[in-house]
């Protein structure tokens, strides 16, 4: 049996924000293994389809594998059904995969946490896929990772319904900036993307030297 104190713990901060004209996702760039900073340029936001993106937290190897699986499932769905899957369908499929992985016996448990955001004919959607496989839709914002407690404070205080995507990018930056200054598991940079009618776009990609938000 692996004792809890012998398992390397990871840290991160990711955020997702629903806006009037899009959905915004953001993350820090630090990957940790216990007290070791394993990667200073970690990629925590991934585009999985033309109008779909997700953030990752937890076990990097498991998250990378699940991203490959869900990308393949999206292509298979389009071939079988002759249409693109909705954000809800992808969220529930990925949630099922996470559920199965966490309950499969392994010497190293699979622990992954995803925030999924995207656009389909019904509009913009944001989902929280918790490590136990549960799937929750959020109509405003969501955070994950060790720095989420700090990011939530900023989002709770400044989020307003009807926020534009460009305003959502600024708010995500402020929330991440606060987490990076207080959470030891988060740092080394900020990446923020948006999915709008124009498609997927990287809005912010900054390394360790982070500008103070206005």
C-alpha positions in Angstrom: 0.0 0.0 0.0 1.2 3.5 -0.9 1.1 5.8 2.1 -0.4 9.2 1.6 2.8 10.9 2.8 4.8 9.1 0.1 2.7 10.3 -2.8 4.1 13.3 -4.6 1.5 16.1 -4.4 1.0 18.5 -7.2 -0.2 22.1 -7.3 -1.8 24.3 -9.9 -4.4 27.0 -10.5 -6.9 27.0 -13.4 -10.0 29.1 -14.0 -12.9 29.1 -16.3 -15.3 32.0 -16.9 -18.6 32.2 -18.9 -19.0 35.4 -20.8 -21.7 37.0 -22.9 -19.8 36.3 -26.1 -17.5 33.5 -25.2 -15.9 31.3 -22.6 -12.4 32.0 -21.1 -10.0 29.5 -19.6 -6.8 30.3 -17.8 -4.0 28.6 -15.9 -0.5 29.0 -14.4 2.6 27.3 -15.9 4.1 25.6 -12.9 4.1 21.8 -12.6 5.2 20.4 -9.2 6.2 17.1 -7.7 6.1 17.5 -4.0 8.3 20.4 -3.2 10.1 20.2 -6.5 9.2 22.5 -9.4 9.2 19.8 -12.1 8.4 22.1 -15.1 8.3 25.9 -15.4 6.6 25.9 -18.8 3.9 23.3 -18.2 1.0 23.3 -20.7 -2.2 23.2 -18.8 -4.7 24.4 -21.4 -5.4 22.2 -24.4 -7.5 22.7 -27.4 -9.4 19.4 -28.1 -11.5 20.5 -31.0 -12.1 23.7 -33.0 -14.5 25.2 -30.4 -13.5 23.1 -27.3 -10.7 23.6 -24.8 -9.9 22.3 -21.3 -7.6 22.9 -18.4 -5.9 20.1 -16.5 -4.9 19.6 -12.8 -3.7 16.5 -11.0 -1.6 13.7 -12.4 0.0 15.0 -15.7 0.5 11.5 -17.2 -3.1 10.6 -16.7 -4.4 13.9 -18.0 -2.2 13.7 -21.1 -3.6 10.2 -21.8 -7.2 11.2 -21.3 -6.7 14.2 -23.6 -5.6 11.9 -26.4 -8.5 9.6 -25.8 -11.1 12.3 -25.8 -9.7 13.8 -29.0 -10.0 10.4 -30.7 -13.6 10.0 -29.3 -14.6 13.4 -30.7 -13.4 12.4 -34.2 -15.2 9.0 -33.9 -18.4 10.7 -32.8 -18.3 13.0 -35.8 -17.8 10.1 -38.2 -20.6 7.9 -36.6 -23.2 10.6 -36.1 -22.3 12.9 -39.0 -22.3 15.9 -36.7 -20.1 17.6 -34.1 -20.7 16.6 -30.5 -22.2 19.2 -28.1 -20.1 20.5 -25.2 -22.5 18.6 -22.9 -21.9 15.3 -24.7 -18.1 15.7 -24.5 -18.2 16.6 -20.8 -20.3 13.6 -20.0 -18.1 11.2 -22.0 -14.9 12.6 -20.4 -16.6 12.3 -17.0 -17.3 8.7 -17.7 -13.7 8.0 -18.6 -12.5 9.8 -15.5 -15.0 7.8 -13.4 -13.7 4.5 -14.8 -10.0 5.5 -14.3 -10.3 6.5 -10.7 -12.0 3.3 -9.8 -9.6 1.0 -11.6 -7.0 -0.7 -9.3 -3.6 0.7 -9.7 -0.4 1.1 -7.6 -0.6 4.8 -8.6 -4.1 6.2 -8.5 -5.4 8.2 -11.5 -6.3 11.6 -10.2 -7.3 14.2 -12.8 -9.4 17.4 -12.7 -10.6 19.1 -15.8 -12.4 22.3 -16.6 -14.0 22.1 -20.0 -15.3 25.1 -21.9 -16.6 25.5 -25.4 -19.2 26.5 -28.0 -21.9 24.6 -29.8 -25.2 25.5 -31.4 -26.8 26.0 -28.0 -24.2 28.6 -27.0 -21.3 28.7 -24.6 -20.8 26.1 -21.8 -18.5 25.5 -18.9 -18.1 22.2 -17.1 -16.2 21.0 -14.0 -15.1 17.4 -14.3 -14.1 16.5 -10.7 -11.5 13.7 -10.0 -14.3 11.3 -8.9 -15.9 11.5 -12.3 -18.7 13.9 -11.4 -19.8 16.4 -14.0 -21.2 19.8 -13.1 -22.2 22.7 -15.4 -21.4 26.2 -14.2 -23.2 29.3 -15.5 -20.6 31.8 -14.2 -17.1 30.6 -13.2 -15.1 27.7 -11.8 -11.6 27.2 -10.4 -9.5 24.1 -9.8 -6.2 23.3 -8.2 -4.3 24.2 -5.0 -4.5 28.0 -5.8 -8.2 28.0 -6.4 -9.1 29.3 -3.0 -7.2 32.5 -3.8 -8.6 32.8 -7.3 -12.2 32.3 -6.1 -11.9 35.4 -3.9 -11.3 37.6 -6.9 -13.9 36.0 -9.1 -16.6 36.2 -6.4 -15.9 39.9 -5.9 -15.6 41.0 -9.5 -17.6 38.7 -11.8 -20.7 40.2 -13.3 -23.3 38.5 -15.5 -23.0 39.7 -19.1 -19.3 40.1 -18.9 -17.6 40.4 -22.4 -14.9 37.9 -23.3 -12.2 40.7 -23.3 -13.3 41.6 -19.8 -13.3 37.9 -18.8 -9.6 37.7 -20.0 -8.7 40.6 -17.7 -10.6 39.0 -14.8 -9.0 35.6 -15.3 -5.6 37.3 -15.2 -6.3 39.1 -11.9 -7.6 35.8 -10.4 -4.5 33.9 -11.5 -2.1 36.7 -10.5 -3.5 36.6 -6.9 -3.1 32.8 -6.7 0.5 32.9 -8.1 1.4 35.3 -5.3 0.0 33.2 -2.5 0.0 29.5 -3.6 3.3 27.7 -3.5 2.1 25.2 -6.1 1.3 27.8 -8.7 3.6 30.1 -10.6 6.1 30.7 -13.4 3.6 32.3 -15.8 0.0 32.7 -17.0 -1.8 31.4 -20.1 -5.3 32.5 -20.9 -7.4 31.4 -23.9 -10.9 32.2 -25.2 -13.5 30.5 -27.3 -15.8 32.9 -29.2 -17.6 33.1 -32.5 -14.1 33.6 -34.0 -13.0 30.3 -32.6 -10.1 29.4 -30.3 -7.6 32.1 -29.4 -4.6 32.4 -27.1 -5.1 35.8 -25.4 -2.3 35.8 -22.8 0.9 33.8 -22.7 3.4 35.2 -20.2 6.4 33.7 -18.6 7.6 34.2 -15.0 7.8 38.0 -15.3 4.2 38.8 -14.7 2.8 42.3 -15.1 0.7 43.5 -12.3 -3.0 43.8 -13.4 -4.4 47.3 -13.8 
